[in-house]
Amino acid sequence: MDPDEQALVCKRLANGESLSAIAREFNTTRQTIMRVRERGKTERVHDRQPSPRTHASY
């Protein structure tokens, strides 16, 4: 599954579509859709900007 398809899967999951419906449309398994979902969560965590420090550096 290419990155554009993965992004579309994540968007559709966020909109509440079922894993099964998405898997059928992409002609793949629910497990693949679950892996895309987990990979998307991981990438979002790594894409976050670091929090500003609220204390003085020593």
Secondary structure by P-SEA (a helix, b strand, c coil): ccaaaaaaaaaaaaacccaaaaaaaacccaaaaaaaaaaaaaaaaaaccccccccccc
